Amino acid sequence: MMSDTVQGFSNVRRTRFWQKGFLASQSAYVLAALIVLIIIMALASPNFLTGGNIGNIVRNFSFIAIAALGMTLVIITGGIDLSVGSTMALTATVTSLTMVGLNGAGFHPFPGSALIISLAAGLGTAGLIGFLNGFAIAKLKLSPFVTTLGTLSIVRGLAYVTTYGRGTAPAGPDKELFLALTSGQIAGIPVGFVYLIAIALIMWTALNHTAWGRHVYAIGGNESAGRLTGVNVDRVKIQVYMLSALAAGFNGIIISGWLGSAPANLATAYELTIIAAAVIGGANLAGGVGGAAGAIIGCILIEVIRNGLVLARVDPYWQQTLVGCIIVAAVLVDRFRSLRNT
């Protein structure tokens, strides 16, 4: 009799397969919506699934997806980084200006040396921006929103100051190599997408199979509890802001390579799309939730909508409206799902 009772109670908390793991996450709901949307787009426009259009979609969402991965790390810790668009612009500008300066000075001791130095200068600038953001937020206890909003303006201003508002183009013996590494293709696949997949795999491994990843989630879930368990909260926060800035800077360099120049207004307002992609993909602005797969799915969804509007000849200004509606819908779905699971 007792065993029957125990068996009866053991069935009460049994969960179905779709209520566990990835299938229970917001990312799964968004992926399902993306698949439905792709089917609708394919039926509505014969040009949607053509090779050229798919290539455009892959290239375009890669322009924000790498930065969205970095943003997801910040959001998981309960923070926000509004300066990513400006960081993309300044990083690309510094990289291009360094290449021009080295070419003018005739300094290129071996093939690729100018490119290596230029990339180091650009990404070093991005890392410094991320460090300053992280230090101000972690050590000085400033608000992430206010801090990165200020950084957004400062960094964008520096991009304009260094170029007098004009774009800069890479030059020198390594120019073709730079263009190949940023806008080329590997087996017909845009190189930016290859970088994205590699970075996403590294991020997934770090978040799910390392102590550092557990610390990132712990800070977002309960920062005070994380401190009590020995997590070096300040160090991890600085690290995620640096990674966010480096991801944004790398994305900026890729975009400048595709454009062939680094305009001072590069990636203006990109931070809104990047944050939207992370949130749509399942990152919770309250912290503690998010992942690489969700960020990529969110980016693809936004780009598919944008691409579909273009093919349908719909006013492109509706794009921002639809993205906002999707963000609200994603938050509502997550809220209802959380209430149902409690």
Residue pairs with C-beta under 8 A, 6 or more apart in sequence:
17 23
18 24
19 341
22 28
22 293
24 337
24 341
25 282
25 291
25 294
26 281
26 282
26 294
26 330
26 333
26 334
26 337
27 281
27 282
27 291
27 293
27 294
27 297
29 333
29 337
30 280
30 281
30 282
30 294
30 297
30 298
30 301
30 330
31 297
33 301
34 297
34 300
34 301
34 304
37 301
37 304
37 305
37 308
38 48
38 304
41 48
41 304
41 307
41 308
41 311
42 48
42 49
44 308
44 311
44 312
45 308
45 311
45 312
47 53
47 311
48 307
48 308
48 311
53 307
53 311
55 190
56 307
57 300
57 303
57 304
57 307
58 189
58 190
58 193
59 190
59 192
59 193
59 258
60 303
60 306
60 307
61 299
61 300
61 302
61 303
62 190
62 192
62 193
62 195
62 196
62 254
63 192
63 251
63 254
63 255
63 258
64 251
64 270
64 273
64 274
64 277
64 299
64 302
65 196
65 277
65 295
65 296
65 299
65 300
66 192
66 195
66 196
66 199
66 247
66 248
66 250
66 251
66 254
67 84
67 88
67 244
67 247
67 248
67 251
67 270
67 274
68 274
68 277
68 278
68 281
68 295
68 296
68 298
68 299
69 196
69 199
69 200
69 203
69 247
69 292
69 295
69 296
70 81
70 84
70 243
70 244
70 245
70 246
70 247
70 248
71 81
71 84
71 244
71 247
71 248
71 274
71 275
71 277
71 278
71 283
71 295
72 203
72 278
72 281
72 283
72 290
72 291
72 292
72 294
72 295
73 203
73 216
73 240
73 243
73 244
73 290
74 80
74 81
74 144
74 240
74 241
74 244
75 220
75 275
75 278
75 279
75 283
75 284
75 285
75 287
75 290
76 207
76 216
76 217
76 219
76 220
76 240
76 283
76 287
76 288
76 289
76 290
77 216
77 219
77 220
77 236
77 237
77 240
77 287
78 219
78 220
78 223
78 286
78 287
78 288
79 137
79 144
79 237
79 240
79 241
79 287
80 144
80 145
80 148
80 275
80 285
81 133
81 144
81 148
81 241
81 244
81 245
81 248
81 271
82 145
82 148
82 149
82 151
82 152
82 271
82 275
83 129
83 133
83 148
83 149
83 151
83 152
83 155
83 245
83 271
84 244
84 245
84 248
84 267
84 270
84 271
84 274
85 152
85 156
85 248
85 267
85 268
85 269
85 270
85 271
85 274
86 151
86 152
86 153
86 154
86 155
86 156
86 159
86 267
86 271
87 126
87 129
87 130
87 155
87 245
87 248
87 249
87 252
88 248
88 249
88 251
88 252
88 255
88 266
88 267
88 270
89 155
89 156
89 159
89 252
89 262
89 263
89 264
89 265
89 266
89 267
89 268
90 125
90 126
90 129
90 155
90 156
90 158
90 159
90 162
90 249
90 252
91 122
91 123
91 125
91 126
91 248
91 249
91 250
91 252
91 253
92 122
92 249
92 252
92 253
92 255
92 256
92 262
92 266
93 159
93 162
93 163
93 168
93 262
93 264
93 266
94 121
94 122
94 125
94 162
95 118
95 119
95 121
95 122
95 170
95 253
95 256
95 262
96 118
96 168
96 169
96 170
96 256
96 261
96 262
97 162
97 163
97 168
98 117
98 118
98 121
98 122
99 114
99 115
99 118
99 170
99 171
99 172
99 174
99 175
99 178
100 168
100 169
100 170
100 171
100 172
102 108
102 114
102 117
102 118
102 172
103 114
103 171
103 172
103 173
107 113
107 114
108 114
108 172
108 173
108 174
111 173
111 174
111 177
112 174
112 177
113 174
114 172
114 173
114 174
115 174
115 177
115 178
115 181
118 170
118 174
118 178
119 253
122 249
122 252
122 253
123 246
123 249
123 250
123 253
125 249
126 245
126 246
126 248
126 249
126 250
126 252
127 242
127 245
127 246
127 249
129 151
129 155
129 245
129 249
130 238
130 241
130 242
130 243
130 244
130 245
130 246
131 238
131 241
131 242
131 245
132 151
133 147
133 148
133 151
133 241
133 245
134 237
134 238
134 239
134 240
134 241
134 242
135 238
136 142
136 147
137 143
137 144
137 147
137 237
137 241
138 233
138 234
138 235
138 237
138 238
139 234
139 238
152 271
156 268
159 264
159 266
160 264
163 262
163 264
165 264
166 264
167 261
167 262
167 263
167 264
168 261
168 262
169 260
169 261
169 262
170 178
170 179
170 256
170 257
170 261
170 262
178 257
179 257
179 260
180 191
181 191
181 257
182 191
182 192
182 253
182 254
182 256
182 257
182 258
183 190
183 191
183 192
183 254
183 257
183 258
184 191
185 191
186 194
191 254
192 254
192 258
195 250
195 254
196 296
199 247
200 292
200 293
200 295
200 296
201 292
203 292
204 291
204 292
204 293
206 212
206 213
207 213
207 216
207 217
207 291
207 292
212 236
212 239
215 226
215 231
215 232
215 236
216 236
216 240
217 288
218 225
218 226
218 229
218 231
219 226
219 231
219 233
219 236
219 237
219 287
220 284
220 286
220 287
220 288
220 289
220 290
221 287
221 288
222 288
223 233
226 233
227 233
248 274
251 267
252 262
252 266
252 267
255 266
255 267
256 262
256 266
259 266
272 320
273 302
273 323
276 298
276 302
276 323
276 324
276 326
276 327
277 295
277 298
277 299
277 301
277 302
278 290
278 294
278 295
278 298
279 285
279 298
279 327
279 330
279 331
280 297
280 298
280 301
280 302
280 326
280 327
280 330
281 290
281 291
281 293
281 294
281 295
281 296
281 297
281 298
281 299
282 289
282 290
282 291
282 294
282 298
282 330
282 334
283 289
283 290
283 291
283 294
283 295
284 290
284 334
301 326
302 323
302 326
305 319
305 322
305 323
305 326
306 316
306 319
309 315
309 316
309 318
309 319
309 322
310 316
